[in-house]
C-alpha cells in the first residue's frame, strides 16, 4: 500500500516508537492522527510534524478505555474520514519478578497492550473490510515471542497481541486488509528506566544487547505497510533467539543462563589457543 495521502491512526504517538512512526509517515506524505494520553507531549509531536509541513491531528485518548476509544474513532471518521492504516503502538510494561508485580500492574499491561490494540481494531476494521483496502500494524515485542524470567505480565500481554495479529492475518486473507505484527528487541525509549525495569532483574543477554532506536523501527513499519509481511521479529539475533526457543524451550533457558556467555567465551578462547598456539 502506498503511504502518500493515506489517513493513518497511530496510538501511543506522543513519544517513543509511536512518535517516530508518526514523524516518518508524515514525512512520506501521510495524513497522521496522533492518539495518546499525554496532552502536552501529543501537541508537541503534532506541532513538530506541522512545522515540517506535514499534516497532523492530535486526539487525547486512553487506549485502555473502550468507551473513550469508540468515541474517538467516531470523531475521527466524522472529521477526517475512514482511516486507511492503523498503527497500534501504545504500550506499557513493568519488568519485575512475578511476585513483585502488583495485580494492578498486571491488569494495566493487559489493558494497554492487548485491550488497547483490540479496541482500535474492533472500531476501525469494519470500514477497511467494506472498502476492501486497509493495513493494520501491531507493535508487539521480542518479549511476545521469547519470554524472560521477569516479564510474566508484559510477555503475557505481548503474546496476546501476537496471537491476535496472527489470527486476524489469516481471517482477513482475500479481503484486501493486511495485518502485520512487529516484534522488536530492546528499543531506546522512556520504557527503559530503573523504576520499570531494575537492571539487576534483567538477564545478561538482554542487559548487554544493543538497543534499537525508534527511528530504526519506523523502517520496518513502512516495509510492513508496503508489503504483505504478517510477522517480523528483529533485529536478526532476536529473531534467531525466538526461533530457537520455539524449537525447544531448554535452548532458551541455556541462552538466558547468566554464565552462558562467559563459558562460551572461555570455550572459544581454549579453541583458539589449542589451534594456533599449543
C-alpha positions in Angstrom: 0.0 0.0 0.0 1.2 3.5 -0.9 1.6 5.9 2.0 1.2 9.3 0.4 -2.2 11.0 1.3 -3.3 7.9 3.3 -5.1 8.6 6.6 -3.1 6.9 9.4 -4.1 6.5 13.0 -1.2 6.0 15.4 -1.7 5.1 19.0 1.0 5.9 21.6 2.1 8.7 19.3 3.3 11.2 21.9 6.7 9.6 22.4 9.0 6.7 21.6 8.2 4.4 18.7 4.7 5.9 18.1 6.1 9.4 17.7 8.9 8.3 15.5 6.5 6.4 13.2 4.2 9.5 13.0 7.1 11.7 12.0 8.3 9.3 9.4 4.9 8.6 7.8 4.1 12.3 7.8 7.4 13.0 6.0 6.3 10.5 3.4 3.1 12.4 2.8 0.6 10.6 5.1 -2.1 12.4 7.0 -1.5 11.3 10.5 -3.8 11.2 13.5 -1.9 11.1 16.7 -3.5 9.4 19.7 -2.2 9.3 23.3 -3.0 10.3 26.9 -0.3 13.0 27.4 -1.9 16.2 26.1 1.3 18.3 26.2 3.6 15.6 24.6 0.9 14.9 22.0 0.6 18.6 20.9 4.4 18.8 20.9 4.6 15.9 18.5 1.8 17.3 16.3 3.4 20.7 16.1 6.8 19.1 15.2 5.1 17.5 12.2 3.3 20.6 11.1 6.4 22.7 11.4 7.9 20.3 8.8 4.9 21.0 6.5 3.2 17.7 7.4 -0.4 17.1 8.3 -1.1 16.0 11.8 -4.1 15.9 14.1 -3.9 15.2 17.9 -6.6 13.4 19.8 -6.4 12.7 23.5 -7.4 9.1 24.3 -6.7 6.4 26.9 -6.5 3.3 24.7 -7.4 1.1 27.7 -10.8 2.8 28.0 -13.1 1.0 25.4 -15.8 3.7 25.5 -13.3 6.5 25.0 -11.8 4.6 22.1 -15.3 4.3 20.5 -15.9 8.0 20.9 -12.5 8.9 19.4 -13.0 6.6 16.4 -16.4 8.1 15.7 -14.8 11.5 15.9 -12.0 10.5 13.5 -14.5 9.2 10.9 -16.7 12.3 11.2 -13.9 14.8 11.0 -11.4 13.1 8.7 -13.0 10.1 7.1 -12.3 6.4 7.4 -8.6 5.6 8.2 -6.6 3.6 5.7 -3.9 2.5 8.1 -3.9 1.7 11.8 -0.6 1.5 13.8 -1.1 0.2 17.3 2.0 1.4 19.2 0.7 2.3 22.6 2.4 0.2 25.3 3.1 -0.2 29.0 5.4 -2.5 30.8 6.9 -3.5 34.1 9.7 -6.0 34.3 10.0 -7.5 37.8 9.9 -11.0 39.3 6.3 -12.3 39.3 5.7 -11.8 43.0 6.9 -8.3 42.9 4.5 -7.1 40.2 1.2 -5.9 41.6 -2.2 -7.2 40.3 -2.9 -3.6 39.2 0.3 -3.6 37.1 -0.6 -6.9 35.5 -4.0 -5.6 34.6 -2.7 -2.3 33.3 -0.3 -4.2 30.9 -3.2 -6.2 29.6 -5.5 -3.2 29.3 -3.0 -1.1 27.4 -1.1 -3.6 25.4 -3.8 -6.1 24.4 -7.2 -4.4 25.0 -6.0 -1.1 23.6 -5.0 -2.9 20.4 -8.2 -4.8 20.3 -10.5 -1.7 20.8 -9.0 0.2 17.9 -9.1 -2.8 15.6 -12.6 -3.5 16.5 -13.7 0.0 15.7 -11.8 0.7 12.5 -11.6 -2.7 10.8 -15.3 -2.8 9.5 -14.7 0.2 7.2 -11.5 -1.3 5.9 -13.3 -4.5 5.1 -16.1 -2.6 3.4 -13.8 -0.7 1.1 -11.6 -3.8 0.6 -8.5 -1.9 1.5 -6.5 -1.3 4.7 -3.5 -2.1 6.7 -3.1 -2.8 10.4 0.3 -2.9 12.0 0.5 -4.0 15.6 3.7 -3.2 17.6 4.3 -6.2 19.9 7.8 -7.0 21.3 10.5 -9.6 21.1 9.2 -10.5 24.6 6.0 -11.5 22.8 8.0 -14.3 21.2 10.6 -15.1 23.8 9.6 -14.7 27.5 12.2 -13.6 30.0 12.2 -14.5 33.8 11.0 -11.0 34.7 8.4 -10.4 32.0 5.4 -12.5 33.1 2.8 -9.8 32.8 4.5 -8.0 29.9 5.1 -11.1 27.9 1.5 -12.3 28.5 0.1 -9.1 27.1 2.5 -9.1 24.1 2.0 -12.8 23.4 -1.7 -12.0 23.3 -1.1 -9.3 20.6 1.0 -11.7 18.6 -1.8 -14.3 18.7 -4.5 -11.7 17.8 -2.4 -10.5 14.9 -1.8 -14.0 13.5 -5.4 -15.0 13.8 -6.6 -11.7 12.1 -4.0 -12.1 9.3 -5.4 -15.5 8.4 -9.0 -14.5 8.9 -8.7 -11.4 6.6 -6.8 -13.1 3.7 -8.5 -12.2 0.5 -10.4 -9.2 2.0 -7.9 -6.5 0.9 -7.0 -5.8 4.5 -3.5 -6.8 5.7 -2.4 -7.4 9.3 1.3 -7.3 10.4 2.8 -7.8 13.8 6.3 -6.3 14.6 8.3 -7.8 17.4 11.3 -5.5 18.0 14.0 -6.2 20.5 15.1 -3.6 23.1 14.4 -0.1 21.9 15.9 3.2 23.3 12.7 4.8 24.8 11.4 6.0 28.1 10.4 2.4 28.8 13.9 1.6 29.8 14.1 3.2 33.3 15.1 1.8 36.7 11.6 2.2 38.1 10.0 -0.1 35.5 13.0 -2.3 34.7 15.5 -2.8 37.6 18.8 -3.8 35.9 19.5 -6.4 38.5 16.4 -8.3 37.3 17.4 -8.4 33.6 19.3 -11.5 32.1 22.7 -10.5 30.8 21.6 -11.5 27.2 19.1 -8.6 27.3 21.0 -6.2 29.6 24.1 -6.0 27.3 22.4 -6.4 23.9 22.5 -3.4 21.6 19.3 -1.3 21.7 17.4 -0.2 18.6 16.5 3.4 18.0 12.8 4.3 17.5 13.8 5.5 14.0 15.1 2.1 13.1 11.7 0.6 14.0 9.9 3.0 11.7 11.7 1.5 8.7 10.2 -1.9 9.4 6.8 -0.3 9.9 7.0 1.3 6.5 8.1 -2.0 5.0 5.1 -3.8 6.5 2.7 -1.1 5.1 4.2 -1.6 1.6 4.5 -5.4 1.6 2.3 -8.2 3.0 4.5 -9.3 5.9 2.4 -11.0 8.6 5.1 -11.2 11.3 8.6 -9.8 11.8 11.0 -10.2 14.7 14.1 -8.1 14.7 17.0 -7.4 14.9 18.4 -10.6 13.5 19.7 -12.1 16.7 16.3 -11.6 18.5 14.6 -13.4 15.6 17.1 -16.3 16.0 16.6 -16.5 19.8 12.8 -16.6 19.3 13.1 -19.4 16.7 15.5 -21.5 18.9 13.2 -21.0 21.9 10.2 -22.1 19.8 12.1 -25.3 18.7 13.0 -26.3 22.3 12.4 -24.1 25.4 15.5 -25.6 27.0 17.6 -23.8 24.4 16.1 -20.6 25.6 16.9 -21.5 29.2 20.6 -22.1 28.1 20.8 -18.7 26.3 19.4 -16.9 29.4 21.7 -18.7 31.8 23.9 -15.9 33.4 27.1 -17.9 32.8 26.3 -18.8 29.2 28.5 -16.0 27.6 31.4 -16.3 30.0 31.5 -20.1 29.4 31.1 -19.7 25.6 33.9 -17.1 25.6 36.2 -19.4 27.6 35.5 -22.3 25.2 36.2 -20.1 22.2 39.5 -19.0 23.8 40.6 -22.5 24.6 39.7 -23.5 21.0 41.9 -20.6 19.6 44.8 -21.5 22.0 44.8 -25.1 21.0 44.6 -24.4 17.3 47.1 -21.6 16.9 49.4 -21.7 19.9 49.6 -25.1 21.6 
